[in-house]
Amino acid sequence: MSNNNLFAALRASFPSDLDAIAIETDNNLFYSWGDIERSTAMMANLLVSLNLPAGARVAVQVEKSVEAMVLYLATLRAGYVFLPLNTAYQSAEIEYFIGNAEPSVVVCTPANFGWVSKIAFNAGTEHVFTLSDDRTGSLLERAAYCSAEHQIAVVQADDLAAILYTSGTTGRSKGAMLSHQNMLSNAQVLKTYWAWQPNDVLIHALPIFHVHGLFVALHGALINGSKMIWLAKFDPKYVVSKLPEATVFMGVPTLYVRLLAEPGLTLDVCRNMRLFLAGSAPLLIETFGEWQGRTGHTILERYGMSETAMLTSNPYVGERRGGTVGFALPGVDLRVQDDAGATLSANEIGNIQVKGPNIFQGYWRMPEKTKEEFTADGFFRTGDVGKIGLDGYITIVGRSKDLIISGGYNVYPAEIEGYINDMPGVAESALVGVPHPDFGEVGVAVVIAKPGQQLDSAGIVALLKSQLANFKIPKHCVVLDALPRNTMGKVQKNVLREQYKGLFS
């Protein structure tokens, strides 16, 4: 019987010499391929020993570490469902995710154990463990007593492997359900499309709680049996110092901007590099051009989503065109339609829809929402707006609704507006995205007071910081008498964007 477990495919790609170095960390720790094999087996055996129900969710909110990566792989190995949570999420957000996903296991940092365990136990979670980025915590203490041998769980191709929460434009987050086949098919396509080489070394400088770092980067290196240089936190000076030892780097545009600020970034330090990849947010054409001039390399831009993993990519061989996301990947059908459902001609701007083996299974416990997001013929409505050129290059020209992408993270105004509107004295609010030289885009909150009430913009921001992840916090808040509206009474966010677009320039 064939095993469709994603971990089985990754494990089969490990080099024959298990004593070879698989991961070198930024604090001079070295992990062999054998270490990964043994540690994932021990952690998988710990999970199995808990007698979890089939399809049990393992929710994880910890700092980036090799052990956190091992926990992800062990969850796959044992046949359970991994649920990564952004380390910046605060109590109101964690309460929603745990209540909605009903995980059997929650793993958090030791510092957060008090409040996270309270939320988890109240929601019916049976097991709460801790994991620190210094290789301590109850999870590792328990796993240390488990066997280092484990038979990889047999799963079906469509069995769930992960749930990624992606905020909705109309409020609460939705859990995108990704199967083993969704992620494996994508990893296999990218291995070929990006021409991974036997001697490749990846600098892993991304967080591991979303698609880019957890799936694209991690799966890419593992399915190629490639060594990783592992950074717990992005440090531009350290990255530049390690470029001569590496061949592949993946980053969001913000990381490229910060690397360009380093005087040490030269043609010489990039001499062994094969590929620089960018995604998660649009790369400014100025950054694209400056990178070419400084390093002699052309950044390869691609496009994907939590619900789909990677969808398109500029070519590895051929023109990597700045301002575009290249072509649909092999196996991905991509079309652009108007609001009436008619497929548009080349260079006509419309709604991007996709179909393929990498497209998610639907939204967790939201059958109506899932149905709504798919067309009658099975295409997923991405919510992005774009066009396909005469020569096939795809350009994303905007995002439906009001999504803000700040430093590579999605910020949905409706969610933040909900928190502001609940504050004492607030009548209503509007959050818009404006250009920012470092983050690409940041939020500006415009708040209206109730009659006779006084509001303090700094106080509003301070209260938000106690409730929400830092990347969601508006970089500027202003209190006005009224919001601009059209004749139908709808808030004109385009007017606000225009009004504040030069705030950070």
C-alpha positions in Angstrom: 0.0 0.0 0.0 1.5 3.4 -1.0 1.8 6.0 1.6 0.7 9.6 0.6 2.2 11.1 3.8 4.1 14.3 2.9 6.7 13.4 5.5 7.4 10.0 3.8 8.3 11.9 0.6 10.5 14.4 2.4 12.2 11.5 4.4 12.8 9.6 1.1 14.8 12.7 -0.1 17.2 12.7 2.8 20.8 12.0 1.6 22.2 8.5 2.1 24.8 9.9 4.5 22.6 10.7 7.5 25.7 12.0 9.4 25.9 14.9 6.9 24.9 18.4 8.2 21.3 19.2 7.5 21.0 22.4 9.4 23.5 25.0 10.7 22.0 27.6 13.0 22.9 31.2 13.7 24.1 30.3 17.2 26.5 27.6 15.9 24.4 24.5 16.4 24.6 21.7 13.9 22.0 19.1 13.2 22.6 16.1 11.0 20.0 14.4 8.8 20.1 11.5 11.3 19.2 14.0 14.1 16.1 15.0 12.2 15.2 11.4 11.6 15.5 10.5 15.3 14.0 13.6 16.8 10.9 13.5 14.5 10.5 9.9 15.4 10.6 10.6 19.1 8.2 13.5 18.9 5.8 11.5 16.7 5.9 8.7 19.3 5.0 11.2 22.0 2.0 12.4 20.0 0.9 8.8 19.3 1.2 8.0 23.1 -1.4 10.6 23.9 -4.1 8.5 22.1 -5.4 11.4 20.1 -8.4 11.0 17.9 -8.0 10.6 14.1 -7.4 14.0 12.4 -6.4 15.6 15.7 -5.1 19.2 15.4 -1.8 20.3 17.0 -1.8 24.0 17.5 1.6 25.6 17.9 2.5 29.2 18.8 6.3 29.2 19.6 9.4 31.1 18.5 11.2 29.9 15.4 13.7 27.1 16.2 14.8 23.8 14.7 12.8 22.0 17.4 9.7 23.8 16.3 10.4 22.6 12.7 10.8 19.1 14.1 7.4 19.4 15.8 5.9 20.2 12.5 7.5 17.3 10.7 6.6 15.0 13.6 3.0 16.0 13.4 2.9 15.1 9.7 4.8 11.9 10.5 2.3 10.8 13.1 -0.6 11.6 10.7 -2.1 14.5 12.6 -2.9 18.1 11.5 -0.5 20.9 12.1 -1.9 24.3 13.0 0.8 27.1 13.1 -0.1 30.4 14.8 1.8 33.7 14.4 3.9 34.4 17.4 2.5 37.9 17.6 -1.1 36.8 18.2 -2.6 38.0 21.5 -5.2 36.5 23.8 -8.3 37.5 21.9 -6.9 35.9 18.7 -5.7 32.8 20.3 -9.0 32.3 22.1 -10.8 32.4 18.7 -8.3 30.0 17.0 -8.4 27.4 19.8 -12.1 27.7 20.1 -12.6 27.2 16.4 -10.1 24.5 15.6 -10.6 22.6 18.9 -7.0 21.2 18.9 -6.2 18.2 21.0 -2.7 19.5 21.6 -1.5 23.1 22.1 2.2 24.0 22.3 3.3 27.4 23.4 6.3 29.3 24.8 7.0 28.8 28.5 6.5 32.6 29.0 2.9 32.3 27.7 1.9 29.1 29.4 -0.2 30.7 32.1 -2.7 32.5 29.8 -2.5 30.1 26.8 -3.1 27.0 28.9 -6.1 28.6 30.6 -7.7 29.4 27.2 -6.8 25.9 25.9 -8.2 24.0 28.9 -11.4 26.1 29.0 -11.9 25.1 25.3 -11.5 21.4 26.1 -7.9 20.9 24.9 -6.4 18.0 26.9 -2.7 18.5 26.4 -0.7 21.7 26.6 3.1 21.6 26.3 5.8 24.3 26.2 8.7 24.7 23.8 11.3 27.4 24.0 13.8 28.5 21.4 16.7 27.5 23.6 15.8 23.7 23.4 13.9 23.6 26.7 10.3 23.0 27.6 8.0 20.2 28.6 7.5 18.9 25.0 11.2 18.0 24.7 11.3 16.7 28.3 8.5 14.3 27.5 9.8 13.3 24.0 13.2 12.5 25.5 11.7 9.3 26.9 10.2 8.1 23.6 11.7 5.7 21.1 13.8 7.0 18.3 12.2 4.6 15.8 8.7 5.3 14.4 6.8 3.8 11.5 5.5 6.7 9.3 1.7 6.9 9.6 -0.1 5.9 6.4 -2.5 8.6 5.1 -4.6 9.2 2.0 -3.7 11.9 -0.5 -6.6 14.1 0.5 -6.1 13.7 4.3 -5.5 17.0 6.1 -1.9 17.9 6.9 -2.3 21.5 8.0 -4.8 24.2 8.7 -3.7 27.8 8.1 -5.8 30.6 9.4 -6.2 33.4 6.9 -8.2 36.5 8.0 -11.3 37.3 6.2 -12.2 40.7 4.6 -15.4 40.6 6.6 -14.2 39.8 10.0 -13.2 36.4 11.6 -10.3 34.3 10.3 -10.9 31.3 8.1 -9.0 28.0 8.5 -7.6 26.9 5.1 -7.4 23.1 5.0 -4.4 21.8 3.1 -3.9 18.1 2.4 -0.7 16.1 2.1 -1.2 16.0 -1.7 -1.8 19.8 -1.9 1.6 20.4 -0.4 3.5 17.5 -1.9 2.4 18.3 -5.4 3.5 21.9 -5.0 6.9 21.0 -3.5 7.6 18.6 -6.4 6.6 21.1 -9.1 8.8 23.8 -7.5 11.8 21.5 -7.2 11.8 21.1 -11.0 10.7 24.6 -11.9 13.3 26.4 -9.8 15.9 23.8 -10.8 17.1 22.8 -7.4 20.6 21.4 -7.5 22.3 18.6 -5.5 24.7 21.0 -3.9 22.2 23.8 -3.0 22.3 25.4 0.4 19.3 27.5 1.5 19.4 30.5 3.8 16.2 30.1 5.8 15.5 33.5 7.2 11.7 33.5 7.2 9.2 32.8 10.1 7.7 29.3 10.1 4.1 30.0 10.8 2.9 30.7 7.3 3.2 29.3 3.8 6.4 31.1 2.7 8.7 29.9 5.4 7.0 26.7 6.5 6.1 25.2 3.1 7.9 26.9 0.2 11.3 27.3 1.9 11.3 24.3 4.2 9.8 21.7 1.8 12.0 23.0 -1.0 15.2 22.3 1.0 14.0 19.0 2.5 12.6 17.5 -0.7 16.0 18.2 -2.3 18.0 16.9 0.6 19.6 20.4 0.9 21.4 21.9 3.8 19.8 24.9 5.5 21.5 27.9 7.2 18.9 28.6 9.8 18.2 32.1 11.3 15.9 32.3 14.3 15.4 36.0 13.4 16.2 37.9 10.2 19.6 39.7 10.6 20.7 41.4 7.4 24.4 41.6 8.5 24.4 37.8 9.3 22.7 37.0 6.0 25.3 38.9 4.0 28.1 37.1 5.9 26.6 33.8 5.0 25.8 34.4 1.3 29.2 33.1 0.1 28.3 29.7 1.7 24.8 29.5 0.2 23.1 29.2 -3.2 19.4 30.0 -2.5 17.7 32.7 -0.5 13.9 33.4 -0.1 12.6 36.6 1.3 9.7 39.1 1.4 10.3 42.5 -0.2 11.1 44.1 3.2 14.0 41.7 3.7 15.5 42.7 0.3 15.1 46.4 1.2 17.0 45.8 4.5 19.8 43.8 2.7 20.3 46.6 0.2 21.0 48.9 3.2 24.0 46.7 4.1 27.3 48.1 2.6 28.7 44.5 2.6 26.2 43.4 -0.1 28.4 43.2 -3.2 28.9 41.2 -6.3 31.6 39.2 -4.6 29.6 38.0 -1.6 26.9 36.8 -4.0 29.4 34.9 -6.2 28.1 31.4 -5.3 24.4 32.3 -5.1 22.2 30.7 -7.7 18.7 32.0 -6.9 17.0 34.9 -5.0 13.3 34.4 -4.7 10.7 37.0 -3.5 7.1 36.7 -2.6 4.3 37.4 0.0 3.9 41.0 -1.2 4.7 43.0 -4.4 8.3 43.9 -4.9 8.9 47.5 -5.9 10.5 47.9 -9.3 13.1 50.1 -7.7 14.2 47.3 -5.4 14.2 44.9 -8.3 16.5 47.1 -10.3 18.8 48.1 -7.4 19.2 44.4 -6.5 20.3 43.6 -10.1 22.9 46.5 -10.0 24.3 45.6 -6.6 24.5 41.8 -6.8 24.4 40.9 -10.5 21.3 38.7 -9.8 17.7 39.1 -11.0 15.2 38.3 -8.2 12.6 35.7 -9.2 9.1 36.8 -8.1 6.3 34.3 -7.6 2.7 34.4 -6.4 0.8 32.2 -4.0 -1.7 32.2 -1.1 -2.4 30.3 2.1 -5.2 28.5 0.3 -3.1 27.4 -2.7 0.6 27.4 -1.9 2.5 28.6 -5.0 0.4 29.4 -8.1 2.8 31.2 -10.5 6.4 32.0 -11.0 8.8 33.9 -13.2 10.9 31.5 -15.2 14.2 30.1 -13.8 15.6 30.2 -17.4 14.4 33.2 -19.4 13.3 36.7 -18.6 12.4 37.4 -15.0 10.2 40.4 -15.5 10.0 42.9 -12.7 6.4 43.9 -11.7 5.1 40.5 -12.8 4.7 37.1 -11.2 5.5 35.1 -14.3 3.5 32.2 -15.6 1.1 29.7 -14.0 3.1 26.7 -12.6 2.7 23.3 -14.3 -0.5 21.7 -13.3 -2.1 25.1 -12.4 -5.0 26.4 -14.5 -5.2 30.2 -14.1 -7.8 32.5 -15.7 -9.0 36.1 -15.4 -12.7 36.7 -15.5 -15.0 39.7 -15.1 -17.6 40.0 -12.4 -20.2 38.4 -14.7 -18.0 35.3 -15.1 -16.8 35.9 -18.7 -13.2 35.0 -19.3 -11.2 38.1 -20.4 -8.8 38.6 -23.2 -5.0 39.4 -22.8 -4.2 42.6 -20.9 -7.8 42.9 -19.6 -8.0 43.3 -15.8 -10.3 41.1 -13.9 -10.6 38.5 -11.1 -7.9 35.8 -10.9 -9.3 32.3 -10.5 -7.2 29.0 -10.2 -7.5 25.3 -10.3 -5.0 22.5 -9.6 -3.8 19.8 -7.3 -2.3 22.4 -4.9 -5.7 24.1 -4.2 -6.9 23.7 -0.7 -9.7 21.4 0.5 -11.9 24.3 1.8 -12.3 26.3 4.9 -12.5 24.6 8.3 -16.1 24.1 9.3 -17.3 26.7 6.9 -19.1 24.8 4.1 -21.1 27.8 2.9 -18.0 30.0 2.7 -16.1 27.2 0.9 -18.9 26.9 -1.7 -19.0 30.6 -2.2 -15.3 30.8 -3.0 -15.4 28.2 -5.7 -17.0 28.5 -9.2 -19.4 26.0 -10.6 -16.6 24.5 -12.6 -14.2 24.1 -9.7 -12.0 27.2 -9.9 -11.0 29.0 -6.6 -11.7 32.7 -6.5 -8.4 34.1 -5.2 -9.8 37.6 -4.5 -6.9 39.1 -6.3 -7.2 41.3 -9.4 -4.8 41.0 -12.3 -4.2 40.5 -16.0 -2.4 38.1 -18.3 -0.2 39.8 -20.9 -0.1 38.8 -24.6 3.2 37.0 -23.9 1.6 35.1 -20.9 3.2 37.1 -18.0 0.8 37.5 -15.2 0.6 40.8 -13.3 -1.3 41.3 -10.0 -2.7 44.8 -10.2 -4.5 45.0 -6.9 -6.5 43.1 -4.3 -10.2 42.8 -4.0 -11.7 44.3 -0.9 -9.2 46.3 1.2 -6.4 43.8 2.1 -3.2 45.4 3.3 0.1 43.5 2.9 2.5 44.9 5.4 6.0 43.4 5.5 4.7 40.2 3.8 1.8 39.8 6.4 -1.9 40.1 5.5 -3.8 42.7 7.4 -7.5 42.8 7.0 -9.1 46.2 7.8 -12.4 44.7 8.9 -10.8 42.8 11.8 -8.9 45.9 13.1 -11.9 48.2 12.6 -14.0 45.8 14.7 -11.7 46.1 17.6 -11.5 50.0 17.3 -15.3 50.2 17.0 -15.8 48.3 20.2 -13.7 50.9 22.1 -15.5 53.4 24.4 -16.4 56.6 22.7 -15.8 55.4 19.1 -18.6 55.8 16.6 -16.9 54.2 13.7 -13.5 53.8 12.0 -11.8 53.0 8.7 -8.4 51.4 8.1 -6.6 52.0 4.8 -3.2 50.9 3.5 -0.7 53.5 2.4 2.8 53.1 0.9 5.7 52.6 3.3 9.5 52.5 2.3 10.3 49.6 4.6 7.1 47.5 5.0 5.7 48.2 1.5 2.4 49.1 3.0 1.1 50.0 6.5 -2.3 50.7 8.0 -3.6 54.2 8.8 -6.6 54.3 11.1 -9.2 57.1 10.7 -11.5 57.2 13.8 -14.7 59.1 14.4 -15.8 59.9 18.0 -19.4 59.6 19.3 -21.1 63.0 19.9 -19.7 64.7 23.0 -16.8 62.2 23.3 -13.0 63.0 23.2 -10.7 60.3 21.7 -6.9 60.0 22.1 -5.3 58.5 19.0 -2.3 57.3 21.0 -4.6 55.6 23.5 -6.4 53.8 20.7 -3.1 52.5 19.3 -2.0 51.4 22.8 -5.3 49.5 23.4 -4.9 47.8 20.0 -1.4 46.7 21.0 -2.8 44.8 24.0 -5.3 43.0 21.8 -3.7 42.3 18.4 -0.4 41.1 16.8 2.0 44.0 16.2 2.0 43.7 12.4 -1.8 44.5 12.5 -1.3 47.7 14.5 -1.8 50.9 12.5 1.3 53.0 12.1 -0.7 56.2 12.2 -4.1 57.0 13.8 -6.1 60.2 13.3 -9.4 61.3 14.8 -11.7 63.1 12.4 -15.2 64.6 12.6 -16.5 62.4 9.7 -15.5 59.8 7.1 -15.8 60.6 3.4 -18.8 58.9 1.8 -20.4 58.4 -1.6 -24.0 59.1 -2.5 -24.9 55.6 -1.3 -23.4 56.3 2.1 -20.4 53.9 1.5 -17.1 55.0 3.1 -14.7 56.1 0.3 -11.5 54.4 1.3 -9.9 55.5 -2.0 -10.3 59.1 -0.8 -8.6 58.3 2.5 -5.8 56.3 0.7 -5.1 59.3 -1.5 -5.2 61.7 1.4 -2.6 59.8 3.5 -0.5 58.2 0.7 2.4 60.6 1.3 2.5 60.2 5.1 5.6 58.0 5.1 7.3 59.0 1.8 
